[in-house]
């Protein structure tokens, strides 16, 4: 989709249980991770300056927490000057499980 319309899309990831020494090393999926950010943030604020919210959800099959969010990471947009250590970006991590 990104190559067709030349726009940057929000990132999505899947985290799997590792099973070494098997035919299926990927194992079962544990978490789903999705990014929330505006189109302008993705296009004009590259690297550490870019603000975003990352949501991490349980997706373990058979679990009573399937689809439930448990972590939220918030990184605000910051103006970052190269080679200067002031105003470094920080990410806040919140446990939102059971809220």
Buried (B, 14 or more C-beta within 10 A) or exposed (E): EEEEEEEEEBEEEEEEEEEEEEEEEEEEBBBBBBBBBBEEBBEEBEEEBBBBBBBBBBBBEEEEEEEEBBBBBBBEBBEBEEEEEEEEBEEEEEEEEEE
